[in-house]
Amino acid sequence: MRILHNMVMIMRDLSLLKIPTWDIWLAAGFSFLAPYLVYRLFHWLGTNEQFMKRWKSLKSKPKASAQPTLCSQLRQPPEKTEDEAMLHRSLNQNVDAICKQIGDNTDLYLRPFQFGQHMKAMLLYMDCATDKQLLDEFVLKPLMRLSSDGVTDRMDPNRFVRRLRLEWIPMSELEDTASLTRSISAMLVGSAVLLVDGSDHAILIGAKTKLLRAIDEPSTEALVRGPRLGFIESLRANTVILRDRTNDPNFKVIGFELGQRNRKKVSLFYVQDIAQPELVEEVKRRISQIDVDDLPESGYIEQLIEDNYMSPFPQLQTTERPDRVIAGLLEGRVAIMLDGSPFALIAPVTFNMLLQTPEDYYTRWIPGSLLRVLRYVSAFVSLFGPALYIAFISFHQGLIPTKLAISMSGTREGVPFPPLVEALMMEIAIEILREAGLRLPKPVGQAVGLVGGLVIGTAAVEAHLVSPLMVIVVALTAITSFAIPQYEAGVAIRMLRFIVMFCAATLGLYGIILFILMLLTHVVKLKSFGLPYVSPAVPFRSNDWQDFLLRLPLFKLVLRPRMLKPQDQQRETDIAKKGGDRDGSGRQSQS
Amino acid sequence: MGPAANLNPDDLSPTQVAVILANAILGTGILTLPRLLAVAMDTPDGWVPIMIGGLIVIAFASWLVKIGSRYPGQTFFDYSPTLFGVWLSRLIVGVMIVYFVCIAAYEVRVLAEVVDMFLLEQTPKSVIIITMMCVSAYLVFGGIGAISRMCGLLLPLTVLVLFFCFALSMKSFDANNLRPVLGEGVYPVLKGIWPSAMNFLGFEIMYILPGRMKHPKKAYRAVWYGIIIVVAVYSFSYIAVIGGLSTEATKTVTWPLISLIRSFEYTGILFERFDSFLMAIWIMQIYTAFMLFHYLLVSSLKVFGVRRPYGGAFAVLPVIYILAMLPRSTFAILSLFRYVEYLFLFTIGVVPALCMVMNWIRRRSQHEA
């Protein structure tokens, strides 16, 4: 009886199952194929792992190495490489060789002169690239005087060149070289080359014409409070700015020369006893593997060394502000600057940096924190505003308050389009307006904004093309996206906004949640130079949270962000100092 | 992984283990547990068996940690071939895989039912299930580091919003619904222990986690923290539901917590109803629970010689899908679920016991040799 009863029970339960019909089999096949094909597609486009493999495979052959410093050069002169042409002892042959290579340039300038009776010499430089006033004042004038003194007769030319360099040319940037190739490349970037007959050494005189614009406040990162100071296009000037504002002996500058055709100077900045040494090594390695013709902007470097090029998020922070760079360096990050670009790159990036401004630290902590929270809120609205509107209008009228639902459907009366089309029209229109306003001169740009925003918006509502509520939502997202301080982060959010709108239009609130999960998945998988992109949020470190959503008072921020694994963890803050003093005095009194 | 990986290795800290554990457990139980307990006990004392069940589960999870910590740096699926031998381990893990597939199918099907009922009436369930499975597959590739970060992001959010909802439900809370405390003695409490312990399923993730920690011994603490979070969420949701709806009403509704949140309105503020918040959070929790079972499945395929998990992660999806679509109705899912309980017992009871026995035998034979 018992067994029979059990049999009946099992039969009854089996009847609760249905036999899978063809559509279930089809969907099952789809559930395998769809993700698999997407996976193959992205694999083909290049995944994170592949990209990381690229780093690995290139590990053996760096394309450039850090420039030797002058200190190391003085101890050990640079070695000769194979394909380097050397200078000859005869002046005529040297000049011929140079003319053969770059003689067809109209701006090559030769200035022959003589020391005493016999010793011929030649000063070669590129017209305009070299500061002639400097040459006249500090090279030609002393040398002419020297030749009239007549001390030069019957001296070995090589010794003479050495004495010239050490004793008679009063300029700081001199280099002694035996290489023809080096001389020519130095000449092309503005050095003058001094050749003396009978010597196979040349003196390179650094007298470059300086093309500098005035230092002013960066227009893309304006602050209400903070130094009105931005980087300019000269790496030297930028280094000066940074040096001027840091006088820590541990502040290090490592130079690189990159680019196969146009050699550009790239510098890596870090504070030696804070930045994690592995991080510095990794950045150096990635920079040294860059192999391109030319680096017109630091954006090239950013794209060539970032971890994942399929990500919508910037993995290096760009900034024009020296104070931001220095704050990053003191947190244990590193900065990269390229000659010719006012934009510094800060690495590694975590997502909270995209919503911070230096001002958060300059104002008092309560307004600073509140403004920061406001920025998080506006990022959220900017990303999800239209999507939530679409989802609630087209799927879940039941989830919004009844009165609101009635008034919403009232405003949509007469609008011929579904909410997605309505939202897309307005969003695309506002993106176009924004792009148009960006390129136009300022007064015209404002006019475009006015015409677009006011006229088109009102007219579209009156023509019953869109509902007034939609205009409010679109205006709100546009304004909130202006509140995001980083341009790149703003662009990422603008892109993602369209994707989430489509998700909301197909699956409603569920679609939005799936999108959030996808986005979070992408972000938790993403790493910037080995540091997880979501770092301050998780893994949870209470110390890092003090400076994440809120910015606690300065004296509370005793430790540097621990996610960066800084070597010197303790910040010198007011309270920490006092605590240290008290401890010290306590110990003294005990002993 | 690239050379940058060694800058920040993905070793789990005890906190992360606790968070993953809580995420693996919290899933369908949030919505169904009050009804299961009300049906099984018929008294409003469900919070007692939840706590007792929690303690029992802590014991079992610690048992798993104890077994796992013998093999530091290895998950169960790494060391089981050396422990049991290849074929026996394949048999055992095969049964476990059946269990994992069942639970994964159960989670997504319940998700599809709830979403179908409350959010998308017209969308076919297959779309809901397949999209969720795809999103899960995307994360499973990220490895345990990415999974731990994901869980770390979602758990605080979940707990925050859930307790916010519980606080709001104070509006319809009536303490009389929870009285009398232990009015019918201890016997109903005993009846409630099994269903509440069943709702802690998901802690099988502890087969994997100790092997991913730097110090597996610290996993004991993590188990306590993780389960305590779950116990807190479960018992508060139970108290809120029974207090708001009463035992009798709870027995009759399928998803009591949603019914509770839908039963009150706060007029005058921006959101009058809060079930969209609850739904959002609950979908995320189902996602993490499903994703962790998916991850368990993918890692368990190692025993069968699948070294690179990419193909396997996709291959299990159709199986899960077909199984999820088999039951005819919500009632069928919930009543068929009791067959899974045997597999649950096997996975958390029989397998660890076998491990202990095998360990003992190995040690004996080593002593004699």
Interface residues (C-beta under 8 A of the other chain):
Chain A: D13 L16 L17 K18 P20 D23 I24 W25 A27 A28 G29 F30 S31 F32 A34 P35 Y36 V38 Y39 E49 F51 M52 K53 W55 K56 K59 Q276 E278 L279 E282 R285 D307 F395 H396 L399 I400 P401 T402 L507 G508 L509 Y510 I513 L514 I516 L517 M518 L520 T521 H522 V524 K525 K527 F529 G530 L531 P532 V534 A537 V538 P539 F540 K565
Chain B: M1 G2 P3 A4 A5 N6 L7 N8 S13 T15 Q16 V115 L119 L120 T123 S126 V127 I128 I129 I130 T131 M132 M133 C134 V135 A137 Y138 L139 F141 G142 G145 A146 I147 S148 R149 M150 G152 L153 L154 T267 F271 E272 R273 D275 S276 M279 A280 I283 M284 Y287 Y310 F314 A315 L317 P318 V319 Y321 I322 M325 L326 P327 R328 S329 F331 A332 S335 L336 Y339
